[in-house]
Every structure is written in structure tokens, then in C-alpha cells.
Amino acid sequence: MESQNVRKLFLVDQFDRVHKELQRPIQAVAKTKSSINLGRTLQDEHLTEDEKVRRYIDELHRYLHLRDARTK
């Protein structure tokens, strides 16, 4: 009986997470993912400093102009 209750709670929790994620505005989700990519670029030890700078600038440009692309 207890395992059934745990399973139900898990399913409800998963549904709630998915539901909340679907309610978030697309722009907010895109900005969050872009922000995460900015951080990962700086922490990537496999990239040279020059490559980090180039990628960071590209990703920052995309992040800052994300809304502009959605409204056009």
C-alpha cells in the first residue's frame, strides 16, 4: 500500500514539474538555456582562451538579442 502512495506522489510531482515548465514563457526558457551556455563556455577546459572568447561573444550576442529575434 505504501509503495502505491509513493508512486502516486512521484507521478503527481512529475506532472506538476512538467506543467510548470510548460507554463513558462518561451523567451524565459531560451534566456535561461542561453545563460547556462555562457557559463559552460567559460568553464570548458578543452577550449583555448581565444576560442572561449570567440564563443562567449557569439553566445552573449545571441542572449542579448534573443527578444529581438522573437518579435520580428
CHARMM-style PDB file with segment names, atoms N, HN, CA, C and O in Angstrom:
ATOM      1  N   MET     1       0.833  -1.196   0.000  1.00  0.00      PROA
ATOM      2  CA  MET     1       0.000   0.000   0.000  1.00  0.00      PROA
ATOM      3  C   MET     1       0.874   1.254   0.000  1.00  0.00      PROA
ATOM      4  O   MET     1       0.587   2.210  -0.721  1.00  0.00      PROA
ATOM      5  N   GLU     2       1.929   1.255   0.797  1.00  0.00      PROA
ATOM      6  HN  GLU     2       2.162   0.478   1.383  1.00  0.00      PROA
ATOM      7  CA  GLU     2       2.782   2.423   0.885  1.00  0.00      PROA
ATOM      8  C   GLU     2       3.496   2.680  -0.441  1.00  0.00      PROA
ATOM      9  O   GLU     2       3.673   3.835  -0.829  1.00  0.00      PROA
ATOM     10  N   SER     3       3.902   1.631  -1.133  1.00  0.00      PROA
ATOM     11  HN  SER     3       3.758   0.693  -0.818  1.00  0.00      PROA
ATOM     12  CA  SER     3       4.586   1.821  -2.420  1.00  0.00      PROA
ATOM     13  C   SER     3       3.657   2.452  -3.451  1.00  0.00      PROA
ATOM     14  O   SER     3       4.107   3.216  -4.305  1.00  0.00      PROA
ATOM     15  N   GLN     4       2.374   2.140  -3.379  1.00  0.00      PROA
ATOM     16  HN  GLN     4       2.008   1.520  -2.685  1.00  0.00      PROA
ATOM     17  CA  GLN     4       1.405   2.766  -4.282  1.00  0.00      PROA
ATOM     18  C   GLN     4       1.293   4.267  -3.996  1.00  0.00      PROA
ATOM     19  O   GLN     4       1.207   5.074  -4.922  1.00  0.00      PROA
ATOM     20  N   ASN     5       1.295   4.634  -2.723  1.00  0.00      PROA
ATOM     21  HN  ASN     5       1.365   3.979  -1.971  1.00  0.00      PROA
ATOM     22  CA  ASN     5       1.215   6.052  -2.357  1.00  0.00      PROA
ATOM     23  C   ASN     5       2.451   6.806  -2.822  1.00  0.00      PROA
ATOM     24  O   ASN     5       2.359   7.931  -3.313  1.00  0.00      PROA
ATOM     25  N   VAL     6       3.605   6.176  -2.664  1.00  0.00      PROA
ATOM     26  HN  VAL     6       3.680   5.262  -2.265  1.00  0.00      PROA
ATOM     27  CA  VAL     6       4.856   6.796  -3.108  1.00  0.00      PROA
ATOM     28  C   VAL     6       4.827   6.965  -4.619  1.00  0.00      PROA
ATOM     29  O   VAL     6       5.236   8.005  -5.137  1.00  0.00      PROA
ATOM     30  N   ARG     7       4.352   5.964  -5.319  1.00  0.00      PROA
ATOM     31  HN  ARG     7       4.020   5.120  -4.898  1.00  0.00      PROA
ATOM     32  CA  ARG     7       4.271   6.025  -6.789  1.00  0.00      PROA
ATOM     33  C   ARG     7       3.332   7.150  -7.214  1.00  0.00      PROA
ATOM     34  O   ARG     7       3.645   7.894  -8.143  1.00  0.00      PROA
ATOM     35  N   LYS     8       2.198   7.282  -6.552  1.00  0.00      PROA
ATOM     36  HN  LYS     8       1.944   6.677  -5.797  1.00  0.00      PROA
ATOM     37  CA  LYS     8       1.248   8.344  -6.892  1.00  0.00      PROA
ATOM     38  C   LYS     8       1.858   9.715  -6.635  1.00  0.00      PROA
ATOM     39  O   LYS     8       1.709  10.624  -7.451  1.00  0.00      PROA
ATOM     40  N   LEU     9       2.538   9.866  -5.515  1.00  0.00      PROA
ATOM     41  HN  LEU     9       2.659   9.127  -4.852  1.00  0.00      PROA
ATOM     42  CA  LEU     9       3.180  11.143  -5.207  1.00  0.00      PROA
ATOM     43  C   LEU     9       4.240  11.484  -6.248  1.00  0.00      PROA
ATOM     44  O   LEU     9       4.361  12.635  -6.668  1.00  0.00      PROA
ATOM     45  N   PHE    10       4.997  10.487  -6.656  1.00  0.00      PROA
ATOM     46  HN  PHE    10       4.898   9.553  -6.315  1.00  0.00      PROA
ATOM     47  CA  PHE    10       6.030  10.701  -7.671  1.00  0.00      PROA
ATOM     48  C   PHE    10       5.399  11.146  -8.984  1.00  0.00      PROA
ATOM     49  O   PHE    10       5.874  12.093  -9.611  1.00  0.00      PROA
ATOM     50  N   LEU    11       4.343  10.476  -9.398  1.00  0.00      PROA
ATOM     51  HN  LEU    11       3.957   9.707  -8.889  1.00  0.00      PROA
ATOM     52  CA  LEU    11       3.680  10.827 -10.657  1.00  0.00      PROA
ATOM     53  C   LEU    11       3.079  12.222 -10.609  1.00  0.00      PROA
ATOM     54  O   LEU    11       3.166  12.969 -11.583  1.00  0.00      PROA
ATOM     55  N   VAL    12       2.473  12.576  -9.494  1.00  0.00      PROA
ATOM     56  HN  VAL    12       2.402  11.968  -8.703  1.00  0.00      PROA
ATOM     57  CA  VAL    12       1.898  13.912  -9.338  1.00  0.00      PROA
ATOM     58  C   VAL    12       3.005  14.964  -9.361  1.00  0.00      PROA
ATOM     59  O   VAL    12       2.858  16.013  -9.990  1.00  0.00      PROA
ATOM     60  N   ASP    13       4.109  14.682  -8.676  1.00  0.00      PROA
ATOM     61  HN  ASP    13       4.228  13.831  -8.166  1.00  0.00      PROA
ATOM     62  CA  ASP    13       5.232  15.616  -8.645  1.00  0.00      PROA
ATOM     63  C   ASP    13       5.804  15.807 -10.051  1.00  0.00      PROA
ATOM     64  O   ASP    13       6.084  16.935 -10.456  1.00  0.00      PROA
ATOM     65  N   GLN    14       5.978  14.715 -10.795  1.00  0.00      PROA
ATOM     66  HN  GLN    14       5.750  13.799 -10.466  1.00  0.00      PROA
ATOM     67  CA  GLN    14       6.491  14.807 -12.161  1.00  0.00      PROA
ATOM     68  C   GLN    14       5.540  15.609 -13.038  1.00  0.00      PROA
ATOM     69  O   GLN    14       5.979  16.452 -13.820  1.00  0.00      PROA
ATOM     70  N   PHE    15       4.244  15.353 -12.915  1.00  0.00      PROA
ATOM     71  HN  PHE    15       3.887  14.667 -12.279  1.00  0.00      PROA
ATOM     72  CA  PHE    15       3.253  16.091 -13.700  1.00  0.00      PROA
ATOM     73  C   PHE    15       3.313  17.570 -13.366  1.00  0.00      PROA
ATOM     74  O   PHE    15       3.250  18.413 -14.260  1.00  0.00      PROA
ATOM     75  N   ASP    16       3.435  17.890 -12.087  1.00  0.00      PROA
ATOM     76  HN  ASP    16       3.487  17.205 -11.361  1.00  0.00      PROA
ATOM     77  CA  ASP    16       3.492  19.282 -11.649  1.00  0.00      PROA
ATOM     78  C   ASP    16       4.722  19.986 -12.232  1.00  0.00      PROA
ATOM     79  O   ASP    16       4.626  21.131 -12.675  1.00  0.00      PROA
ATOM     80  N   ARG    17       5.856  19.318 -12.234  1.00  0.00      PROA
ATOM     81  HN  ARG    17       5.934  18.389 -11.874  1.00  0.00      PROA
ATOM     82  CA  ARG    17       7.079  19.904 -12.800  1.00  0.00      PROA
ATOM     83  C   ARG    17       6.918  20.167 -14.291  1.00  0.00      PROA
ATOM     84  O   ARG    17       7.271  21.239 -14.782  1.00  0.00      PROA
ATOM     85  N   VAL    18       6.389  19.194 -15.000  1.00  0.00      PROA
ATOM     86  HN  VAL    18       6.102  18.323 -14.602  1.00  0.00      PROA
ATOM     87  CA  VAL    18       6.198  19.358 -16.448  1.00  0.00      PROA
ATOM     88  C   VAL    18       5.192  20.471 -16.712  1.00  0.00      PROA
ATOM     89  O   VAL    18       5.399  21.294 -17.603  1.00  0.00      PROA
ATOM     90  N   HSD    19       4.121  20.502 -15.955  1.00  0.00      PROA
ATOM     91  HN  HSD    19       3.953  19.833 -15.231  1.00  0.00      PROA
ATOM     92  CA  HSD    19       3.094  21.528 -16.122  1.00  0.00      PROA
ATOM     93  C   HSD    19       3.672  22.927 -15.896  1.00  0.00      PROA
ATOM     94  O   HSD    19       3.403  23.842 -16.674  1.00  0.00      PROA
ATOM     95  N   LYS    20       4.462  23.095 -14.836  1.00  0.00      PROA
ATOM     96  HN  LYS    20       4.680  22.352 -14.204  1.00  0.00      PROA
ATOM     97  CA  LYS    20       5.071  24.397 -14.559  1.00  0.00      PROA
ATOM     98  C   LYS    20       6.051  24.791 -15.655  1.00  0.00      PROA
ATOM     99  O   LYS    20       6.144  25.962 -16.024  1.00  0.00      PROA
ATOM    100  N   GLU    21       6.782  23.805 -16.174  1.00  0.00      PROA
ATOM    101  HN  GLU    21       6.706  22.854 -15.874  1.00  0.00      PROA
ATOM    102  CA  GLU    21       7.739  24.091 -17.244  1.00  0.00      PROA
ATOM    103  C   GLU    21       7.011  24.540 -18.512  1.00  0.00      PROA
ATOM    104  O   GLU    21       7.480  25.433 -19.218  1.00  0.00      PROA
ATOM    105  N   LEU    22       5.884  23.929 -18.793  1.00  0.00      PROA
ATOM    106  HN  LEU    22       5.503  23.203 -18.220  1.00  0.00      PROA
ATOM    107  CA  LEU    22       5.119  24.310 -19.981  1.00  0.00      PROA
ATOM    108  C   LEU    22       4.493  25.698 -19.841  1.00  0.00      PROA
ATOM    109  O   LEU    22       4.242  26.364 -20.845  1.00  0.00      PROA
ATOM    110  N   GLN    23       4.242  26.133 -18.626  1.00  0.00      PROA
ATOM    111  HN  GLN    23       4.445  25.592 -17.810  1.00  0.00      PROA
ATOM    112  CA  GLN    23       3.641  27.443 -18.397  1.00  0.00      PROA
ATOM    113  C   GLN    23       4.650  28.578 -18.506  1.00  0.00      PROA
ATOM    114  O   GLN    23       4.256  29.732 -18.677  1.00  0.00      PROA
ATOM    115  N   ARG    24       5.935  28.280 -18.411  1.00  0.00      PROA
ATOM    116  HN  ARG    24       6.255  27.343 -18.272  1.00  0.00      PROA
ATOM    117  CA  ARG    24       6.954  29.330 -18.504  1.00  0.00      PROA
ATOM    118  C   ARG    24       6.977  29.899 -19.912  1.00  0.00      PROA
ATOM    119  O   ARG    24       6.842  29.158 -20.886  1.00  0.00      PROA
ATOM    120  N   PRO    25       7.146  31.191 -20.023  1.00  0.00      PROA
ATOM    121  CA  PRO    25       7.230  31.797 -21.360  1.00  0.00      PROA
ATOM    122  C   PRO    25       8.438  31.253 -22.116  1.00  0.00      PROA
ATOM    123  O   PRO    25       9.485  30.987 -21.526  1.00  0.00      PROA
ATOM    124  N   ILE    26       8.282  31.095 -23.407  1.00  0.00      PROA
ATOM    125  HN  ILE    26       7.431  31.312 -23.886  1.00  0.00      PROA
ATOM    126  CA  ILE    26       9.347  30.548 -24.247  1.00  0.00      PROA
ATOM    127  C   ILE    26      10.602  31.393 -24.138  1.00  0.00      PROA
ATOM    128  O   ILE    26      11.713  30.863 -24.101  1.00  0.00      PROA
ATOM    129  N   GLN    27      10.431  32.686 -24.089  1.00  0.00      PROA
ATOM    130  HN  GLN    27       9.529  33.117 -24.120  1.00  0.00      PROA
ATOM    131  CA  GLN    27      11.581  33.587 -24.011  1.00  0.00      PROA
ATOM    132  C   GLN    27      12.374  33.358 -22.725  1.00  0.00      PROA
ATOM    133  O   GLN    27      13.604  33.378 -22.746  1.00  0.00      PROA
ATOM    134  N   ALA    28      11.684  33.141 -21.617  1.00  0.00      PROA
ATOM    135  HN  ALA    28      10.685  33.125 -21.600  1.00  0.00      PROA
ATOM    136  CA  ALA    28      12.365  32.903 -20.341  1.00  0.00      PROA
ATOM    137  C   ALA    28      13.163  31.608 -20.391  1.00  0.00      PROA
ATOM    138  O   ALA    28      14.283  31.550 -19.883  1.00  0.00      PROA
ATOM    139  N   VAL    29      12.602  30.582 -20.991  1.00  0.00      PROA
ATOM    140  HN  VAL    29      11.692  30.630 -21.403  1.00  0.00      PROA
ATOM    141  CA  VAL    29      13.298  29.296 -21.108  1.00  0.00      PROA
ATOM    142  C   VAL    29      14.531  29.457 -21.995  1.00  0.00      PROA
ATOM    143  O   VAL    29      15.604  28.952 -21.666  1.00  0.00      PROA
ATOM    144  N   ALA    30      14.380  30.150 -23.106  1.00  0.00      PROA
ATOM    145  HN  ALA    30      13.508  30.560 -23.373  1.00  0.00      PROA
ATOM    146  CA  ALA    30      15.501  30.355 -24.025  1.00  0.00      PROA
ATOM    147  C   ALA    30      16.607  31.168 -23.365  1.00  0.00      PROA
ATOM    148  O   ALA    30      17.788  30.860 -23.529  1.00  0.00      PROA
ATOM    149  N   LYS    31      16.229  32.210 -22.614  1.00  0.00      PROA
ATOM    150  HN  LYS    31      15.270  32.461 -22.481  1.00  0.00      PROA
ATOM    151  CA  LYS    31      17.236  33.028 -21.936  1.00  0.00      PROA
ATOM    152  C   LYS    31      17.970  32.207 -20.881  1.00  0.00      PROA
ATOM    153  O   LYS    31      19.181  32.358 -20.717  1.00  0.00      PROA
ATOM    154  N   THR    32      17.262  31.351 -20.172  1.00  0.00      PROA
ATOM    155  HN  THR    32      16.279  31.229 -20.305  1.00  0.00      PROA
ATOM    156  CA  THR    32      17.886  30.506 -19.156  1.00  0.00      PROA
ATOM    157  C   THR    32      18.894  29.558 -19.797  1.00  0.00      PROA
ATOM    158  O   THR    32      20.017  29.418 -19.313  1.00  0.00      PROA
ATOM    159  N   LYS    33      18.491  28.909 -20.883  1.00  0.00      PROA
ATOM    160  HN  LYS    33      17.579  29.023 -21.276  1.00  0.00      PROA
ATOM    161  CA  LYS    33      19.397  27.983 -21.563  1.00  0.00      PROA
ATOM    162  C   LYS    33      20.610  28.726 -22.121  1.00  0.00      PROA
ATOM    163  O   LYS    33      21.734  28.226 -22.066  1.00  0.00      PROA
ATOM    164  N   SER    34      20.377  29.913 -22.651  1.00  0.00      PROA
ATOM    165  HN  SER    34      19.464  30.320 -22.695  1.00  0.00      PROA
ATOM    166  CA  SER    34      21.478  30.711 -23.186  1.00  0.00      PROA
ATOM    167  C   SER    34      22.438  31.113 -22.076  1.00  0.00      PROA
ATOM    168  O   SER    34      23.654  31.095 -22.265  1.00  0.00      PROA
ATOM    169  N   SER    35      21.900  31.473 -20.931  1.00  0.00      PROA
ATOM    170  HN  SER    35      20.912  31.488 -20.778  1.00  0.00      PROA
ATOM    171  CA  SER    35      22.726  31.851 -19.787  1.00  0.00      PROA
ATOM    172  C   SER    35      23.573  30.678 -19.311  1.00  0.00      PROA
ATOM    173  O   SER    35      24.739  30.854 -18.957  1.00  0.00      PROA
ATOM    174  N   ILE    36      22.995  29.491 -19.302  1.00  0.00      PROA
ATOM    175  HN  ILE    36      22.048  29.348 -19.589  1.00  0.00      PROA
ATOM    176  CA  ILE    36      23.730  28.282 -18.911  1.00  0.00      PROA
ATOM    177  C   ILE    36      24.867  28.027 -19.894  1.00  0.00      PROA
ATOM    178  O   ILE    36      25.973  27.669 -19.487  1.00  0.00      PROA
ATOM    179  N   ASN    37      24.603  28.209 -21.183  1.00  0.00      PROA
ATOM    180  HN  ASN    37      23.705  28.499 -21.514  1.00  0.00      PROA
ATOM    181  CA  ASN    37      25.646  28.017 -22.193  1.00  0.00      PROA
ATOM    182  C   ASN    37      26.795  28.994 -22.005  1.00  0.00      PROA
ATOM    183  O   ASN    37      27.955  28.635 -22.207  1.00  0.00      PROA
ATOM    184  N   LEU    38      26.479  30.234 -21.618  1.00  0.00      PROA
ATOM    185  HN  LEU    38      25.537  30.526 -21.454  1.00  0.00      PROA
ATOM    186  CA  LEU    38      27.535  31.225 -21.362  1.00  0.00      PROA
ATOM    187  C   LEU    38      28.475  30.729 -20.260  1.00  0.00      PROA
ATOM    188  O   LEU    38      29.696  30.803 -20.395  1.00  0.00      PROA
ATOM    189  N   GLY    39      27.904  30.233 -19.190  1.00  0.00      PROA
ATOM    190  HN  GLY    39      26.912  30.173 -19.081  1.00  0.00      PROA
ATOM    191  CA  GLY    39      28.700  29.732 -18.078  1.00  0.00      PROA
ATOM    192  C   GLY    39      29.524  28.513 -18.449  1.00  0.00      PROA
ATOM    193  O   GLY    39      30.683  28.391 -18.052  1.00  0.00      PROA
ATOM    194  N   ARG    40      28.920  27.609 -19.215  1.00  0.00      PROA
ATOM    195  HN  ARG    40      27.979  27.708 -19.537  1.00  0.00      PROA
ATOM    196  CA  ARG    40      29.638  26.393 -19.617  1.00  0.00      PROA
ATOM    197  C   ARG    40      30.816  26.725 -20.529  1.00  0.00      PROA
ATOM    198  O   ARG    40      31.862  26.079 -20.456  1.00  0.00      PROA
ATOM    199  N   THR    41      30.650  27.712 -21.372  1.00  0.00      PROA
ATOM    200  HN  THR    41      29.800  28.236 -21.432  1.00  0.00      PROA
ATOM    201  CA  THR    41      31.740  28.100 -22.262  1.00  0.00      PROA
ATOM    202  C   THR    41      32.946  28.557 -21.459  1.00  0.00      PROA
ATOM    203  O   THR    41      34.080  28.186 -21.762  1.00  0.00      PROA
ATOM    204  N   LEU    42      32.701  29.352 -20.447  1.00  0.00      PROA
ATOM    205  HN  LEU    42      31.780  29.653 -20.201  1.00  0.00      PROA
ATOM    206  CA  LEU    42      33.808  29.855 -19.638  1.00  0.00      PROA
ATOM    207  C   LEU    42      34.487  28.756 -18.830  1.00  0.00      PROA
ATOM    208  O   LEU    42      35.679  28.851 -18.536  1.00  0.00      PROA
ATOM    209  N   GLN    43      33.746  27.722 -18.470  1.00  0.00      PROA
ATOM    210  HN  GLN    43      32.778  27.645 -18.709  1.00  0.00      PROA
ATOM    211  CA  GLN    43      34.294  26.648 -17.643  1.00  0.00      PROA
ATOM    212  C   GLN    43      34.905  25.501 -18.441  1.00  0.00      PROA
ATOM    213  O   GLN    43      35.534  24.614 -17.864  1.00  0.00      PROA
ATOM    214  N   ASP    44      34.727  25.508 -19.764  1.00  0.00      PROA
ATOM    215  HN  ASP    44      34.216  26.229 -20.233  1.00  0.00      PROA
ATOM    216  CA  ASP    44      35.225  24.420 -20.603  1.00  0.00      PROA
ATOM    217  C   ASP    44      36.748  24.459 -20.680  1.00  0.00      PROA
ATOM    218  O   ASP    44      37.328  25.377 -21.259  1.00  0.00      PROA
ATOM    219  N   GLU    45      37.382  23.459 -20.095  1.00  0.00      PROA
ATOM    220  HN  GLU    45      36.911  22.713 -19.624  1.00  0.00      PROA
ATOM    221  CA  GLU    45      38.846  23.405 -20.044  1.00  0.00      PROA
ATOM    222  C   GLU    45      39.459  22.920 -21.354  1.00  0.00      PROA
ATOM    223  O   GLU    45      40.671  23.027 -21.546  1.00  0.00      PROA
ATOM    224  N   HSD    46      38.641  22.393 -22.251  1.00  0.00      PROA
ATOM    225  HN  HSD    46      37.657  22.307 -22.095  1.00  0.00      PROA
ATOM    226  CA  HSD    46      39.145  21.878 -23.519  1.00  0.00      PROA
ATOM    227  C   HSD    46      39.332  22.983 -24.562  1.00  0.00      PROA
ATOM    228  O   HSD    46      39.942  22.754 -25.606  1.00  0.00      PROA
ATOM    229  N   LEU    47      38.820  24.155 -24.286  1.00  0.00      PROA
ATOM    230  HN  LEU    47      38.325  24.341 -23.438  1.00  0.00      PROA
ATOM    231  CA  LEU    47      38.915  25.264 -25.229  1.00  0.00      PROA
ATOM    232  C   LEU    47      40.106  26.154 -24.891  1.00  0.00      PROA
ATOM    233  O   LEU    47      40.443  26.344 -23.722  1.00  0.00      PROA
ATOM    234  N   THR    48      40.728  26.689 -25.919  1.00  0.00      PROA
ATOM    235  HN  THR    48      40.454  26.534 -26.868  1.00  0.00      PROA
ATOM    236  CA  THR    48      41.785  27.675 -25.689  1.00  0.00      PROA
ATOM    237  C   THR    48      41.122  28.984 -25.262  1.00  0.00      PROA
ATOM    238  O   THR    48      39.917  29.158 -25.439  1.00  0.00      PROA
ATOM    239  N   GLU    49      41.888  29.880 -24.715  1.00  0.00      PROA
ATOM    240  HN  GLU    49      42.868  29.738 -24.571  1.00  0.00      PROA
ATOM    241  CA  GLU    49      41.338  31.164 -24.268  1.00  0.00      PROA
ATOM    242  C   GLU    49      40.738  31.946 -25.436  1.00  0.00      PROA
ATOM    243  O   GLU    49      39.687  32.571 -25.294  1.00  0.00      PROA
ATOM    244  N   ASP    50      41.408  31.910 -26.589  1.00  0.00      PROA
ATOM    245  HN  ASP    50      42.262  31.403 -26.704  1.00  0.00      PROA
ATOM    246  CA  ASP    50      40.888  32.603 -27.775  1.00  0.00      PROA
ATOM    247  C   ASP    50      39.541  32.040 -28.212  1.00  0.00      PROA
ATOM    248  O   ASP    50      38.627  32.790 -28.554  1.00  0.00      PROA
ATOM    249  N   GLU    51      39.426  30.709 -28.196  1.00  0.00      PROA
ATOM    250  HN  GLU    51      40.169  30.100 -27.918  1.00  0.00      PROA
ATOM    251  CA  GLU    51      38.178  30.061 -28.582  1.00  0.00      PROA
ATOM    252  C   GLU    51      37.079  30.367 -27.566  1.00  0.00      PROA
ATOM    253  O   GLU    51      35.928  30.574 -27.953  1.00  0.00      PROA
ATOM    254  N   LYS    52      37.410  30.399 -26.284  1.00  0.00      PROA
ATOM    255  HN  LYS    52      38.344  30.230 -25.970  1.00  0.00      PROA
ATOM    256  CA  LYS    52      36.432  30.760 -25.255  1.00  0.00      PROA
ATOM    257  C   LYS    52      35.888  32.160 -25.493  1.00  0.00      PROA
ATOM    258  O   LYS    52      34.681  32.391 -25.412  1.00  0.00      PROA
ATOM    259  N   VAL    53      36.786  33.088 -25.787  1.00  0.00      PROA
ATOM    260  HN  VAL    53      37.766  32.900 -25.852  1.00  0.00      PROA
ATOM    261  CA  VAL    53      36.369  34.478 -26.021  1.00  0.00      PROA
ATOM    262  C   VAL    53      35.458  34.550 -27.236  1.00  0.00      PROA
ATOM    263  O   VAL    53      34.415  35.203 -27.195  1.00  0.00      PROA
ATOM    264  N   ARG    54      35.844  33.886 -28.316  1.00  0.00      PROA
ATOM    265  HN  ARG    54      36.692  33.356 -28.350  1.00  0.00      PROA
ATOM    266  CA  ARG    54      35.031  33.924 -29.534  1.00  0.00      PROA
ATOM    267  C   ARG    54      33.637  33.343 -29.290  1.00  0.00      PROA
ATOM    268  O   ARG    54      32.630  33.944 -29.666  1.00  0.00      PROA
ATOM    269  N   ARG    55      33.590  32.170 -28.656  1.00  0.00      PROA
ATOM    270  HN  ARG    55      34.408  31.682 -28.350  1.00  0.00      PROA
ATOM    271  CA  ARG    55      32.290  31.537 -28.375  1.00  0.00      PROA
ATOM    272  C   ARG    55      31.466  32.355 -27.388  1.00  0.00      PROA
ATOM    273  O   ARG    55      30.252  32.488 -27.542  1.00  0.00      PROA
ATOM    274  N   TYR    56      32.133  32.901 -26.374  1.00  0.00      PROA
ATOM    275  HN  TYR    56      33.119  32.793 -26.249  1.00  0.00      PROA
ATOM    276  CA  TYR    56      31.413  33.684 -25.375  1.00  0.00      PROA
ATOM    277  C   TYR    56      30.771  34.906 -26.023  1.00  0.00      PROA
ATOM    278  O   TYR    56      29.619  35.228 -25.733  1.00  0.00      PROA
ATOM    279  N   ILE    57      31.491  35.574 -26.880  1.00  0.00      PROA
ATOM    280  HN  ILE    57      32.427  35.312 -27.116  1.00  0.00      PROA
ATOM    281  CA  ILE    57      30.946  36.759 -27.557  1.00  0.00      PROA
ATOM    282  C   ILE    57      29.760  36.366 -28.439  1.00  0.00      PROA
ATOM    283  O   ILE    57      28.739  37.054 -28.450  1.00  0.00      PROA
ATOM    284  N   ASP    58      29.894  35.257 -29.181  1.00  0.00      PROA
ATOM    285  HN  ASP    58      30.723  34.699 -29.172  1.00  0.00      PROA
ATOM    286  CA  ASP    58      28.780  34.781 -30.011  1.00  0.00      PROA
ATOM    287  C   ASP    58      27.545  34.462 -29.168  1.00  0.00      PROA
ATOM    288  O   ASP    58      26.431  34.858 -29.511  1.00  0.00      PROA
ATOM    289  N   GLU    59      27.753  33.746 -28.067  1.00  0.00      PROA
ATOM    290  HN  GLU    59      28.658  33.425 -27.788  1.00  0.00      PROA
ATOM    291  CA  GLU    59      26.636  33.363 -27.207  1.00  0.00      PROA
ATOM    292  C   GLU    59      26.039  34.571 -26.500  1.00  0.00      PROA
ATOM    293  O   GLU    59      24.823  34.650 -26.327  1.00  0.00      PROA
ATOM    294  N   LEU    60      26.876  35.506 -26.093  1.00  0.00      PROA
ATOM    295  HN  LEU    60      27.864  35.442 -26.233  1.00  0.00      PROA
ATOM    296  CA  LEU    60      26.383  36.722 -25.452  1.00  0.00      PROA
ATOM    297  C   LEU    60      25.551  37.541 -26.435  1.00  0.00      PROA
ATOM    298  O   LEU    60      24.513  38.088 -26.061  1.00  0.00      PROA
ATOM    299  N   HSD    61      25.991  37.630 -27.668  1.00  0.00      PROA
ATOM    300  HN  HSD    61      26.834  37.187 -27.972  1.00  0.00      PROA
ATOM    301  CA  HSD    61      25.238  38.347 -28.695  1.00  0.00      PROA
ATOM    302  C   HSD    61      23.859  37.707 -28.876  1.00  0.00      PROA
ATOM    303  O   HSD    61      22.850  38.410 -28.942  1.00  0.00      PROA
ATOM    304  N   ARG    62      23.817  36.355 -28.958  1.00  0.00      PROA
ATOM    305  HN  ARG    62      24.636  35.785 -28.904  1.00  0.00      PROA
ATOM    306  CA  ARG    62      22.537  35.651 -29.076  1.00  0.00      PROA
ATOM    307  C   ARG    62      21.652  35.913 -27.860  1.00  0.00      PROA
ATOM    308  O   ARG    62      20.450  36.138 -27.998  1.00  0.00      PROA
ATOM    309  N   TYR    63      22.251  35.882 -26.669  1.00  0.00      PROA
ATOM    310  HN  TYR    63      23.228  35.699 -26.557  1.00  0.00      PROA
ATOM    311  CA  TYR    63      21.500  36.103 -25.424  1.00  0.00      PROA
ATOM    312  C   TYR    63      20.888  37.504 -25.403  1.00  0.00      PROA
ATOM    313  O   TYR    63      19.712  37.668 -25.077  1.00  0.00      PROA
ATOM    314  N   LEU    64      21.677  38.495 -25.746  1.00  0.00      PROA
ATOM    315  HN  LEU    64      22.632  38.361 -26.010  1.00  0.00      PROA
ATOM    316  CA  LEU    64      21.203  39.884 -25.681  1.00  0.00      PROA
ATOM    317  C   LEU    64      20.177  40.206 -26.749  1.00  0.00      PROA
ATOM    318  O   LEU    64      19.357  41.105 -26.560  1.00  0.00      PROA
ATOM    319  N   HSD    65      20.202  39.502 -27.856  1.00  0.00      PROA
ATOM    320  HN  HSD    65      20.868  38.772 -28.009  1.00  0.00      PROA
ATOM    321  CA  HSD    65      19.294  39.800 -28.962  1.00  0.00      PROA
ATOM    322  C   HSD    65      18.201  38.747 -29.123  1.00  0.00      PROA
ATOM    323  O   HSD    65      17.550  38.681 -30.166  1.00  0.00      PROA
ATOM    324  N   LEU    66      18.004  37.947 -28.125  1.00  0.00      PROA
ATOM    325  HN  LEU    66      18.532  38.000 -27.278  1.00  0.00      PROA
ATOM    326  CA  LEU    66      17.011  36.892 -28.178  1.00  0.00      PROA
ATOM    327  C   LEU    66      15.610  37.452 -28.368  1.00  0.00      PROA
ATOM    328  O   LEU    66      14.845  36.948 -29.192  1.00  0.00      PROA
ATOM    329  N   ARG    67      15.270  38.484 -27.616  1.00  0.00      PROA
ATOM    330  HN  ARG    67      15.891  38.894 -26.948  1.00  0.00      PROA
ATOM    331  CA  ARG    67      13.940  39.068 -27.703  1.00  0.00      PROA
ATOM    332  C   ARG    67      13.726  39.717 -29.063  1.00  0.00      PROA
ATOM    333  O   ARG    67      12.632  39.644 -29.622  1.00  0.00      PROA
ATOM    334  N   ASP    68      14.763  40.350 -29.596  1.00  0.00      PROA
ATOM    335  HN  ASP    68      15.652  40.409 -29.142  1.00  0.00      PROA
ATOM    336  CA  ASP    68      14.644  40.997 -30.896  1.00  0.00      PROA
ATOM    337  C   ASP    68      14.276  39.993 -31.982  1.00  0.00      PROA
ATOM    338  O   ASP    68      13.459  40.289 -32.854  1.00  0.00      PROA
ATOM    339  N   ALA    69      14.873  38.813 -31.931  1.00  0.00      PROA
ATOM    340  HN  ALA    69      15.537  38.572 -31.223  1.00  0.00      PROA
ATOM    341  CA  ALA    69      14.597  37.790 -32.926  1.00  0.00      PROA
ATOM    342  C   ALA    69      13.172  37.265 -32.796  1.00  0.00      PROA
ATOM    343  O   ALA    69      12.549  36.918 -33.799  1.00  0.00      PROA
ATOM    344  N   ARG    70      12.651  37.202 -31.578  1.00  0.00      PROA
ATOM    345  HN  ARG    70      13.158  37.484 -30.763  1.00  0.00      PROA
ATOM    346  CA  ARG    70      11.287  36.677 -31.363  1.00  0.00      PROA
ATOM    347  C   ARG    70      10.228  37.677 -31.803  1.00  0.00      PROA
ATOM    348  O   ARG    70       9.140  37.263 -32.205  1.00  0.00      PROA
ATOM    349  N   THR    71      10.502  38.970 -31.744  1.00  0.00      PROA
ATOM    350  HN  THR    71      11.386  39.306 -31.418  1.00  0.00      PROA
ATOM    351  CA  THR    71       9.492  39.970 -32.055  1.00  0.00      PROA
ATOM    352  C   THR    71       9.449  40.320 -33.537  1.00  0.00      PROA
ATOM    353  O   THR    71       8.499  40.961 -33.986  1.00  0.00      PROA
ATOM    354  N   LYS    72      10.450  39.916 -34.301  1.00  0.00      PROA
ATOM    355  HN  LYS    72      11.222  39.396 -33.936  1.00  0.00      PROA
ATOM    356  CA  LYS    72      10.490  40.245 -35.734  1.00  0.00      PROA
ATOM    357  C   LYS    72       9.622  39.313 -36.535  1.00  0.00      PROA
ATOM    358  OT1 LYS    72       9.538  39.445 -37.756  1.00  0.00      PROA
TER     359      LYS     72
END
